[in-house]
Amino acid sequence: MGLFDKLRFKGRRVLVVGLDGVPFSLLKRLSEEGKLPNWTQLMESGSMKRMNSVHPCVSSVAWATYMTGKNPGKHNIYGFVDRNLGSMDVFIPTSRDMAGKTLWEILSQAGKRVVVINVPLTFPPREVNGILISGFLCPNIDKIAHPKELAGVLKEMGYRIDVDAWQARKSLDKFLEDLHLTLDKRIEAMFHFMEREEWDFFQLHIMETDRINHFLWGLWEEGDTQYGPEFIKYYQKIDGILGRISAMLDRDTRLIILSDHGFCGMKKEIFLNHWLQREGWLKFREENPKSVKDIHQESKAYSLIPGRIYVNLAGRESSGSVRFPDEYERIREGVKGGLLGMRDPDSGERIIENVFKREELYHGPHYNEGPDLVAIPHNGYDLKGNLDKKELTYKGPLVGMHTYDDAFLYIKDAEVGTGNNQFGVMDVMPTILKLMGVSSPEDIDGQTLL
């Protein structure tokens, strides 16, 4: 008998739709232009507010913050990649690396039955009272679900874990075909479980919005006559899906829709490790370094995507050489000052808007695993962690990038907000728990918005 077999479901229900990387400003603009009729109708019976993401604003960090209600210093996820301090091997963090109970685990223990589909950083799936289908980090559909036997059901549906984003670099047409097919299969699975399963909490995550934004945002923004309309068509398809979902819900089910970060057009990719090497902060043992394992012991700092700067600290990094607190602070101040003075070599524009020290952003038991500095770029400059680049900037097929302050939160039949109207993704989890009559854990950082 499983941990949750005897638990029963009861009380008010909540259905959450996550739209990865969809900005508040985009939804507002398309609604005002009359292009999203279902979204416009939803606005008449609920409220949408602009919401902050988290630093760094990438999906794995943002959704970990959402599902735990905690800052990265407590949940231990700082990016899509991290490094093993003993070996300096780079790895992709998964749910095994995330500390703390998730929203759906807390609801499960309170007797609520949950269905969760495709949320980032839920692989490998943890046990819940109900169904959990992992997100895009899962490499194999046989390993995607709890309970395990659901993998067979998903296979029969032709369910797709994610689109092949690399395909967009070769053919945007094939990429669009993949986007539509993947979304269709995602929605098919959603309605299958929504109609056949008992649930108190249901969450669907649409990752495909982030994917299309990365490769078509700039084309839409610039008025491209071929792919600009395809961009809008995709958002109108999602608008139709939201209309179908809303029409199916009864009065006792609260609809919540949110994104984890915003988006904007991209001017250039910026290779911070090239800059660190050029400025003398970083040295490699190899001429063509392949990973952070190739960092020379004389190095003072290095970077991981996006904008995370680590001091090469003795006793933490395996080849660390920085031993004294005054040297540590001197390096942080020197790197911060240099980053704030960095300019686009072509336009002369400043690249970095702000640089935070880790104590300004994080606290908790995993504070020491966090970056020593986090660089925040001006919109349009996407910070990368490549080690082998010979130039500071690059303009490639990516035409969209994440932003911090333009996520959104919508709750039907409620007024969203706080006294100063400033809130972030970590505040959504305690808000959902309050709606469902479940107490929030004492160690979370988020505050209820209702």
VMD Tcl script that draws the C-alpha trace (Angstrom):
set ca {
  {0.00 0.00 0.00}
  {1.42 3.41 -0.98}
  {1.89 6.36 1.31}
  {-1.23 8.17 0.11}
  {-3.58 5.24 -0.61}
  {-5.97 5.95 2.28}
  {-6.17 9.71 1.78}
  {-9.42 11.19 0.54}
  {-10.07 14.34 -1.46}
  {-12.29 17.16 -0.21}
  {-12.94 20.91 -0.33}
  {-12.38 23.63 -2.93}
  {-10.47 22.72 -6.08}
  {-7.79 24.69 -7.90}
  {-6.63 24.33 -11.51}
  {-3.35 25.99 -12.50}
  {-2.06 26.59 -16.02}
  {1.60 27.55 -16.29}
  {2.56 29.43 -19.46}
  {6.34 29.34 -19.48}
  {7.98 32.66 -20.30}
  {4.80 34.56 -21.23}
  {5.06 38.26 -20.33}
  {2.36 40.34 -18.70}
  {3.00 43.03 -21.31}
  {2.43 40.64 -24.23}
  {-0.93 39.40 -22.94}
  {-2.03 42.96 -22.22}
  {-1.03 44.12 -25.71}
  {-2.62 41.21 -27.61}
  {-5.81 41.52 -25.56}
  {-6.08 45.24 -26.27}
  {-5.59 44.46 -29.97}
  {-8.53 42.01 -29.84}
  {-6.40 38.99 -30.70}
  {-7.09 36.96 -27.53}
  {-10.88 36.90 -27.05}
  {-10.92 34.18 -24.39}
  {-8.23 35.92 -22.38}
  {-10.16 39.18 -22.61}
  {-13.24 37.39 -21.29}
  {-11.25 35.89 -18.42}
  {-10.14 39.40 -17.42}
  {-13.78 40.30 -16.82}
  {-14.09 37.70 -14.05}
  {-10.67 37.87 -12.43}
  {-7.55 39.94 -12.10}
  {-4.12 39.78 -13.73}
  {-1.09 41.53 -12.27}
  {2.53 41.89 -13.30}
  {4.77 39.63 -11.21}
  {8.51 39.37 -10.60}
  {10.49 36.22 -11.32}
  {13.62 35.21 -9.39}
  {17.35 35.73 -9.95}
  {18.59 34.18 -12.13}
  {15.32 34.13 -14.08}
  {15.47 30.74 -15.78}
  {12.65 28.21 -15.71}
  {14.28 25.63 -13.44}
  {14.99 28.22 -10.72}
  {11.65 29.99 -11.10}
  {9.49 26.86 -10.99}
  {11.49 25.44 -8.08}
  {10.80 28.72 -6.29}
  {7.12 28.50 -7.19}
  {6.61 24.90 -6.12}
  {8.48 25.24 -2.80}
  {7.61 28.85 -1.93}
  {11.29 29.32 -1.07}
  {14.30 31.25 -2.33}
  {17.16 29.30 -3.96}
  {19.17 29.42 -0.74}
  {16.58 27.04 0.67}
  {15.56 24.93 -2.33}
  {19.13 24.64 -3.76}
  {18.39 25.19 -7.46}
  {20.43 28.01 -9.00}
  {20.32 27.22 -12.73}
  {19.89 24.66 -15.51}
  {23.46 23.52 -14.88}
  {25.63 23.38 -11.81}
  {28.96 21.93 -10.79}
  {30.00 19.23 -8.36}
  {32.34 20.98 -5.95}
  {34.46 17.90 -5.34}
  {35.15 17.07 -8.98}
  {33.96 20.24 -10.79}
  {31.93 17.98 -13.08}
  {29.01 19.90 -14.59}
  {25.55 18.36 -14.15}
  {21.90 19.20 -14.73}
  {20.01 19.58 -11.42}
  {16.85 17.49 -11.07}
  {14.18 17.00 -8.43}
  {16.72 14.92 -6.49}
  {18.81 18.07 -6.00}
  {15.87 20.26 -4.98}
  {15.43 20.62 -1.23}
  {12.07 21.01 0.47}
  {8.55 19.74 -0.05}
  {6.68 20.82 -3.16}
  {3.20 22.29 -3.33}
  {1.77 18.97 -4.53}
  {3.52 16.99 -1.80}
  {2.10 19.32 0.84}
  {-1.38 19.03 -0.67}
  {-1.01 15.24 -0.87}
  {-0.15 15.03 2.83}
  {-3.20 17.18 3.60}
  {-5.46 14.62 1.90}
  {-5.82 16.40 -1.44}
  {-5.55 14.45 -4.69}
  {-3.32 16.07 -7.30}
  {-2.62 15.81 -11.03}
  {0.54 17.61 -12.18}
  {1.67 17.59 -15.83}
  {4.97 18.79 -17.31}
  {6.22 21.24 -14.65}
  {9.98 21.82 -14.97}
  {12.20 20.18 -12.36}
  {9.71 17.46 -11.42}
  {11.91 14.70 -12.88}
  {12.37 12.14 -11.52}
  {8.75 12.18 -10.31}
  {8.29 12.19 -6.54}
  {5.45 10.24 -4.98}
  {2.18 12.15 -4.65}
  {-1.44 11.37 -3.86}
  {-2.49 11.20 -7.50}
  {-0.55 11.67 -10.75}
  {2.70 13.42 -11.56}
  {4.00 13.51 -15.14}
  {7.48 15.02 -15.25}
  {8.68 17.86 -17.43}
  {11.23 18.29 -20.17}
  {14.30 17.16 -18.22}
  {13.00 13.61 -18.40}
  {14.97 11.75 -21.11}
  {12.67 8.72 -21.44}
  {8.89 8.43 -21.42}
  {9.18 5.13 -19.51}
  {10.53 7.11 -16.56}
  {8.26 10.11 -16.77}
  {5.33 9.30 -14.51}
  {4.10 8.47 -11.06}
  {2.52 5.94 -10.94}
  {4.91 4.21 -13.36}
  {2.19 2.41 -15.31}
  {0.94 5.74 -16.69}
  {3.89 5.72 -19.08}
  {2.04 3.13 -21.15}
  {-1.05 5.33 -21.36}
  {1.06 8.28 -22.48}
  {2.78 6.18 -25.12}
  {-0.57 5.13 -26.57}
  {-1.54 8.81 -26.83}
  {1.69 9.66 -28.63}
  {2.52 12.06 -25.79}
  {5.58 14.25 -26.34}
  {7.88 15.34 -23.51}
  {9.23 18.42 -25.31}
  {9.93 19.95 -28.69}
  {13.32 19.64 -30.33}
  {14.49 23.24 -29.90}
  {17.70 22.61 -31.86}
  {15.50 21.97 -34.89}
  {14.69 25.69 -34.96}
  {18.30 26.45 -35.85}
  {17.87 24.51 -39.11}
  {14.22 24.95 -40.05}
  {11.66 27.21 -38.40}
  {8.90 25.52 -40.40}
  {9.70 22.07 -38.97}
  {10.10 23.64 -35.53}
  {6.59 25.12 -35.80}
  {5.17 21.75 -36.83}
  {6.80 20.21 -33.77}
  {5.47 23.01 -31.54}
  {1.89 22.45 -32.67}
  {2.08 18.67 -32.41}
  {3.66 18.77 -28.95}
  {1.06 21.23 -27.69}
  {-1.77 19.13 -29.16}
  {-0.52 16.02 -27.38}
  {-0.02 17.94 -24.13}
  {-3.60 19.20 -24.21}
  {-4.94 15.76 -25.16}
  {-3.27 14.35 -22.06}
  {-4.60 17.17 -19.93}
  {-8.24 16.62 -20.86}
  {-7.81 12.84 -20.61}
  {-6.78 13.08 -16.95}
  {-8.94 16.07 -16.14}
  {-12.09 14.21 -17.16}
  {-11.19 10.70 -15.92}
  {-9.42 11.33 -12.63}
  {-10.64 12.56 -9.28}
  {-8.62 15.63 -8.31}
  {-8.54 18.58 -5.95}
  {-5.53 20.26 -7.53}
  {-4.62 20.10 -11.21}
  {-1.65 21.78 -12.88}
  {-0.75 21.82 -16.55}
  {2.50 23.37 -17.69}
  {2.90 24.64 -21.27}
  {6.62 24.84 -22.03}
  {6.10 25.51 -25.72}
  {5.47 29.24 -25.16}
  {9.05 29.64 -23.94}
  {10.32 27.69 -26.95}
  {8.49 29.79 -29.52}
  {9.52 33.01 -27.77}
  {13.21 32.13 -28.02}
  {13.09 31.62 -31.78}
  {10.22 33.78 -33.08}
  {9.87 36.71 -30.67}
  {12.26 39.00 -32.50}
  {10.73 38.11 -35.87}
  {7.25 39.00 -34.60}
  {8.51 42.19 -32.99}
  {10.22 43.27 -36.22}
  {7.09 42.59 -38.29}
  {8.37 39.56 -40.22}
  {5.58 38.77 -42.70}
  {6.10 34.99 -42.63}
  {6.78 34.12 -39.00}
  {5.23 37.08 -37.20}
  {1.71 35.83 -38.01}
  {2.72 32.28 -36.99}
  {3.78 33.62 -33.61}
  {0.37 35.25 -33.07}
  {-1.44 32.16 -34.39}
  {0.25 30.03 -31.73}
  {-0.82 32.36 -28.95}
  {-4.35 32.36 -30.34}
  {-4.31 28.56 -30.21}
  {-3.40 28.74 -26.53}
  {-6.13 31.33 -26.04}
  {-8.61 28.81 -27.43}
  {-7.30 26.16 -25.02}
  {-7.75 28.51 -22.06}
  {-11.32 29.13 -23.19}
  {-12.03 25.38 -23.27}
  {-10.54 24.89 -19.82}
  {-12.46 27.78 -18.29}
  {-15.75 26.55 -19.77}
  {-15.29 23.14 -18.13}
  {-14.76 24.41 -14.59}
  {-17.54 24.66 -12.03}
  {-17.99 27.39 -9.42}
  {-16.04 25.47 -6.82}
  {-12.89 25.30 -8.95}
  {-10.59 28.30 -8.92}
  {-8.61 28.94 -12.12}
  {-5.06 30.30 -11.81}
  {-2.82 31.11 -14.78}
  {0.76 32.30 -14.41}
  {4.16 32.57 -16.01}
  {7.59 32.20 -14.43}
  {9.38 35.08 -16.16}
  {8.91 37.60 -18.93}
  {10.46 37.86 -22.39}
  {11.94 40.45 -24.70}
  {13.81 40.62 -27.98}
  {17.49 39.72 -27.99}
  {20.23 41.94 -29.36}
  {23.19 39.68 -28.62}
  {24.46 36.77 -26.58}
  {27.23 37.79 -24.14}
  {29.99 35.36 -23.16}
  {31.00 36.27 -19.62}
  {33.83 33.74 -19.37}
  {35.47 35.37 -22.39}
  {35.28 38.70 -20.57}
  {36.63 37.21 -17.32}
  {39.54 35.68 -19.22}
  {40.22 38.90 -21.10}
  {40.25 40.89 -17.87}
  {42.62 38.47 -16.14}
  {40.18 36.92 -13.69}
  {40.07 33.52 -15.43}
  {42.75 31.19 -16.79}
  {42.51 27.71 -18.32}
  {44.86 24.76 -18.29}
  {43.87 23.91 -21.86}
  {43.84 26.14 -24.93}
  {40.32 25.00 -25.82}
  {38.57 24.35 -22.48}
  {35.61 22.00 -22.52}
  {34.33 22.40 -18.94}
  {35.00 24.22 -15.69}
  {37.27 21.28 -14.79}
  {39.81 22.93 -17.12}
  {40.05 26.07 -14.98}
  {43.60 26.85 -13.88}
  {44.29 27.10 -10.16}
  {45.45 30.69 -10.64}
  {41.94 31.69 -11.71}
  {40.05 34.10 -9.48}
  {36.52 33.77 -10.90}
  {34.42 31.94 -13.49}
  {30.82 31.99 -14.70}
  {27.94 29.57 -15.18}
  {24.83 30.40 -17.20}
  {23.09 32.80 -16.80}
  {25.20 35.50 -15.21}
  {26.30 33.51 -12.17}
  {29.85 34.42 -11.08}
  {31.77 32.16 -8.70}
  {34.98 33.11 -6.94}
  {37.55 30.30 -7.20}
  {37.41 29.74 -3.45}
  {39.83 27.48 -1.60}
  {37.98 24.83 0.37}
  {34.95 25.04 -1.94}
  {36.13 24.65 -5.55}
  {38.45 21.67 -5.98}
  {41.15 23.90 -7.50}
  {40.32 26.94 -5.41}
  {43.07 29.46 -4.74}
  {41.31 32.38 -3.04}
  {41.92 31.87 0.70}
  {41.33 35.09 2.60}
  {38.14 37.10 3.19}
  {39.73 40.39 2.13}
  {40.89 38.86 -1.18}
  {37.41 37.37 -1.71}
  {35.79 40.79 -1.27}
  {38.41 42.50 -3.44}
  {37.65 40.05 -6.27}
  {33.91 40.49 -5.93}
  {34.19 44.27 -5.98}
  {36.60 44.20 -8.91}
  {34.47 41.87 -11.01}
  {31.29 43.78 -10.15}
  {32.80 47.11 -11.12}
  {34.15 45.70 -14.36}
  {30.83 44.15 -15.31}
  {28.94 47.38 -14.67}
  {31.36 49.15 -17.01}
  {31.06 46.57 -19.80}
  {29.80 47.98 -23.10}
  {28.62 46.55 -26.38}
  {31.65 46.93 -28.69}
  {29.39 47.83 -31.63}
  {26.83 50.19 -30.12}
  {28.57 51.39 -26.96}
  {25.49 50.50 -24.90}
  {25.93 49.27 -21.36}
  {25.40 45.52 -21.14}
  {24.96 44.95 -17.39}
  {22.23 46.76 -15.47}
  {23.05 45.50 -11.98}
  {25.24 43.01 -10.12}
  {24.00 41.45 -6.88}
  {26.11 39.86 -4.18}
  {24.68 36.54 -3.08}
  {23.78 37.84 0.41}
  {21.47 40.35 -1.28}
  {19.45 37.57 -2.93}
  {19.68 34.34 -0.96}
  {19.45 32.91 2.53}
  {19.01 29.44 3.93}
  {20.84 26.15 4.43}
  {22.05 26.05 0.79}
  {23.28 29.63 0.74}
  {26.93 28.58 0.41}
  {26.20 26.67 -2.83}
  {24.94 29.84 -4.48}
  {26.86 32.14 -6.84}
  {29.01 34.84 -5.27}
  {27.69 37.41 -7.76}
  {24.70 37.47 -10.09}
  {24.92 39.79 -13.10}
  {21.64 41.22 -14.39}
  {21.77 42.34 -18.03}
  {19.93 45.16 -19.69}
  {17.10 43.81 -21.84}
  {18.45 42.44 -25.09}
  {21.73 41.06 -23.76}
  {21.57 37.36 -22.90}
  {24.37 36.17 -20.60}
  {25.99 32.85 -21.50}
  {28.46 30.55 -19.75}
  {30.41 29.13 -22.71}
  {34.10 28.64 -22.02}
  {35.58 28.46 -25.52}
  {34.32 31.64 -27.19}
  {36.86 34.03 -28.70}
  {34.56 37.07 -28.82}
  {32.47 38.86 -26.22}
  {29.26 39.03 -28.27}
  {27.40 36.88 -30.79}
  {24.22 37.24 -32.79}
  {22.69 33.87 -33.69}
  {19.29 32.22 -34.24}
  {17.99 33.01 -30.74}
  {15.89 36.16 -31.00}
  {14.22 36.23 -27.57}
  {15.44 36.18 -23.95}
  {14.09 36.06 -20.40}
  {13.26 39.10 -18.28}
  {12.77 39.37 -14.51}
  {9.99 41.89 -13.97}
  {7.35 40.98 -16.56}
  {5.88 37.66 -15.46}
  {2.16 37.59 -14.66}
  {-0.39 36.04 -12.30}
  {-4.12 35.67 -12.99}
  {-6.67 34.38 -10.48}
  {-10.31 34.04 -11.40}
  {-12.85 35.62 -9.05}
  {-10.18 37.30 -6.94}
  {-8.22 40.52 -6.64}
  {-4.52 39.76 -6.84}
  {-1.90 41.87 -5.15}
  {-0.20 43.19 -2.05}
  {0.05 46.61 -0.43}
  {2.82 47.85 -2.71}
  {1.72 45.62 -5.61}
  {5.20 44.05 -5.76}
  {5.26 40.28 -5.52}
  {6.98 37.29 -7.05}
  {6.61 33.67 -8.07}
  {7.37 32.40 -4.55}
  {4.15 34.06 -3.31}
  {1.87 31.91 -5.47}
  {2.35 28.67 -3.52}
  {1.05 29.99 -0.13}
  {-1.80 31.69 -2.02}
  {-2.88 28.34 -3.50}
  {-2.60 26.64 -0.11}
  {-4.84 29.32 1.41}
  {-7.43 28.86 -1.33}
  {-7.47 25.13 -0.60}
  {-7.63 25.50 3.17}
  {-4.17 24.05 3.81}
  {-1.65 25.67 6.16}
  {1.66 26.87 4.71}
  {4.89 25.42 6.13}
  {6.64 27.78 8.54}
  {9.93 27.77 6.62}
  {8.64 29.14 3.29}
  {9.49 32.67 2.14}
  {6.37 33.41 0.11}
  {3.40 35.43 1.36}
  {-0.25 34.93 0.44}
  {-1.63 37.38 -2.10}
  {-5.27 37.16 -0.98}
}
mol new
graphics top color blue
foreach p $ca { graphics top sphere $p radius 0.5 }
foreach p [lrange $ca 0 end-1] q [lrange $ca 1 end] { graphics top cylinder $p $q radius 0.2 }
display resetview
